[in-house]
Amino acid sequence: MVSHMDQIFAFLVILIIVTALGLMYKSWLEKRQGGKVIVKKKDEIISNMLKKRVGDYISDFAGKNLEDIGAVLAKDFTMLTRNSPYRIDGNKDGLNFIQKAMEEAAGQTIFDQKMTMINSDAAVYTFNWQRGSNSGKTSHVWRYIDGHGWQLVHEHTSYNMPAQIDVNQLIGNTVKQSIENVVDKLKEISDKK
C-alpha cells in the first residue's frame, strides 16, 4: 500500500518535472522569437544601408561625381541600353556610358521610387525619371558584397515614347510611304518599257 505521504511526494515530483518542462519550453520559445526579432532588425539595418547607398548614387549621378559612382559599380556590372552597344559588360565600360548619360541628364527629376529586397544580400530598386521632354524608368539590381557593401550589378533604362507621337499615325505614315515608294518604282519601271 502506498501511503498518503508517498502520494503527495509523487505528486510534487510530477509537478516539479512539469514545471521544469514548461519553463524550458518557454525559454525555447523566447529564444526562437528573439531570433526572429534579431533577423528583422538585421534586415531593417541592411535595407536602410541600401537606401542610403541608392540615395548617394542618385546624388552622385546628379552631381556628376564619377569617382563615387565608380566605387559602387560591381566588377561584373552589366547594363542594357537603347543605343549600340545595347549591352555593356564590366564596370569600366559601364562607367564610361554612365558618364555620357550624366551629361544628357541635366535637370533630371526622379519619382515613384520602389525598393524590393529579394533577400538580405540582393535587391531591386526601380524609379521613374523625367529629363526635359524625355522620360522613362530605370531598374537597378544591387548585391551586398562583403568588404565592399552594396554594389550596383545591373542597370536597365527604358524610355517612354514621347506623348506627342501618335503610334497609329506613325505606323500609318510608314505604310503609306512604303506604298508610295512601291508605286513610284512601278511607274519608273513602266516608263522605261
C-alpha positions in Angstrom: 0.0 0.0 0.0 1.1 3.5 -0.9 1.0 5.9 2.0 -0.6 9.3 1.8 2.9 10.9 2.1 4.2 8.9 -0.9 1.3 10.1 -3.0 2.0 13.7 -2.1 5.7 13.2 -2.7 5.0 11.6 -6.2 2.6 14.5 -7.0 5.2 17.0 -6.0 7.9 15.3 -8.2 5.5 15.3 -11.2 4.6 18.9 -10.5 8.3 19.9 -10.4 9.0 17.9 -13.7 6.0 19.5 -15.5 7.0 23.0 -14.2 10.6 22.5 -15.4 9.5 21.3 -18.8 7.1 24.3 -19.0 10.0 26.7 -18.2 12.3 25.0 -20.7 9.6 25.3 -23.4 9.0 29.0 -22.5 12.7 29.7 -22.7 13.0 27.9 -26.1 10.0 30.0 -27.4 11.6 33.2 -26.2 14.9 32.4 -27.9 13.2 31.5 -31.1 11.1 34.6 -31.1 14.1 36.7 -30.1 16.0 35.3 -33.1 13.2 36.5 -35.4 13.4 39.9 -33.8 17.2 40.0 -34.4 16.8 38.9 -38.0 14.1 41.5 -38.5 16.4 44.2 -37.1 19.3 43.0 -39.2 17.1 43.1 -42.3 16.0 46.6 -41.4 19.6 47.8 -41.0 20.6 46.2 -44.3 17.6 47.8 -46.0 18.5 51.2 -44.6 22.1 50.8 -45.7 20.9 50.1 -49.2 18.5 53.1 -49.2 21.4 55.4 -48.2 23.7 53.8 -50.9 21.0 54.4 -53.6 20.4 57.9 -52.4 24.1 58.6 -52.6 24.2 57.1 -56.1 21.4 59.3 -57.3 23.0 62.4 -55.8 26.4 61.5 -57.3 24.7 61.0 -60.7 23.0 64.4 -60.5 26.2 66.0 -59.2 28.3 64.2 -61.9 30.5 62.7 -59.2 32.0 59.9 -61.4 34.6 58.8 -58.9 32.0 57.9 -56.2 29.7 56.2 -58.9 32.7 54.1 -60.0 33.1 52.9 -56.4 29.6 51.4 -56.2 29.7 49.6 -59.6 30.5 45.9 -59.1 33.3 44.5 -61.3 30.8 42.2 -63.1 28.4 45.2 -63.7 26.1 44.9 -66.8 23.9 47.4 -68.4 21.3 47.3 -71.1 20.9 50.4 -73.2 18.8 51.7 -76.0 21.7 52.6 -78.2 24.6 50.5 -79.6 26.3 48.6 -78.0 23.0 47.7 -76.3 24.7 45.6 -73.7 27.6 46.8 -71.7 29.7 44.4 -69.6 32.2 45.4 -66.9 32.4 48.4 -64.5 34.9 50.3 -66.7 32.7 50.3 -69.8 29.7 50.9 -67.7 31.3 53.9 -66.0 32.1 55.4 -69.5 28.5 55.0 -70.6 27.2 56.5 -67.3 29.5 59.5 -67.8 27.8 60.2 -71.1 24.3 59.7 -69.6 25.2 62.2 -66.8 25.9 64.8 -69.4 22.4 64.4 -71.1 20.6 64.1 -67.7 20.8 67.7 -66.6 17.8 68.7 -64.6 16.6 65.1 -64.1 13.7 64.5 -61.7 13.2 61.2 -60.1 9.9 59.9 -58.7 8.0 56.7 -57.9 11.0 55.1 -56.2 10.5 51.5 -55.1 12.8 49.1 -53.4 12.2 45.3 -53.3 14.5 43.2 -51.1 15.0 39.8 -52.6 16.9 38.6 -49.6 19.5 40.1 -47.2 22.1 40.5 -49.9 20.1 41.3 -53.1 17.6 43.9 -54.0 15.9 45.5 -57.0 15.4 49.3 -57.0 13.2 51.0 -59.6 12.3 54.6 -60.3 10.8 56.8 -63.0 12.6 59.8 -64.3 12.0 63.0 -66.3 14.7 64.8 -68.2 13.3 67.7 -70.2 10.9 66.1 -72.8 12.4 62.6 -72.2 11.1 60.3 -69.6 11.4 56.6 -68.6 12.0 54.0 -66.0 15.3 52.7 -64.6 15.8 49.4 -62.8 18.9 48.7 -60.6 19.9 45.3 -59.3 22.0 45.7 -56.1 24.1 43.0 -54.3 25.7 43.1 -50.9 29.4 42.1 -51.2 31.3 41.5 -48.0 34.1 44.1 -47.7 32.5 46.4 -50.3 28.9 46.9 -49.1 26.1 47.4 -51.6 27.3 47.2 -55.2 25.3 48.0 -58.3 25.5 44.9 -60.5 22.9 45.7 -63.3 21.1 48.7 -64.7 18.4 48.9 -67.3 16.7 52.0 -68.5 13.6 52.1 -70.7 12.5 55.3 -72.4 8.8 56.3 -72.7 7.6 57.1 -76.2 7.1 60.9 -76.5 3.4 61.8 -75.8 3.1 63.9 -78.9 3.7 61.0 -81.3 0.6 59.0 -82.3 1.7 55.5 -82.8 -1.1 54.7 -85.2 -0.4 57.7 -87.2 3.3 56.9 -87.2 2.6 53.3 -88.5 0.0 54.6 -91.0 2.5 57.1 -92.4 5.2 54.5 -92.6 2.9 52.1 -94.5 1.6 54.9 -96.7 5.2 56.0 -97.5 6.1 52.4 -98.3 3.1 52.0 -100.7 4.0 55.4 -102.4 7.6 54.1 -102.8 6.4 50.9 -104.4 4.0 52.8 -106.7 6.8 55.2 -107.7 9.1 52.3 -108.5 6.4 50.6 -110.6 5.8 53.8 -112.5 9.6 54.1 -113.1 9.8 50.6 -114.4 6.7 51.1 -116.6 8.1 54.3 -118.1 11.4 52.6 -119.0 9.4 50.0 -121.1 
